[in-house]
Amino acid sequence: MAENRQYDHEYKVQAVKLAKEIGQAKAAKELGVPKNTMYGWVRANRLA
């Protein structure tokens, strides 16, 4: 069963920055974050 993780805002900001540099899927794998979570952060950043 999946663990419900909480990520602080600064972590998300840095993760999105990395995703823009190397790609979302690669950044998610490198950080150990689920791909869907990363896509959600990038989308939220784009819409903000």
Secondary structure, 3 states (H helix, E strand, C coil): CCCCCCCCHHHHHHHHHHHHHHCHHHHHHHHCCCHHHHHHHHHHHHHC
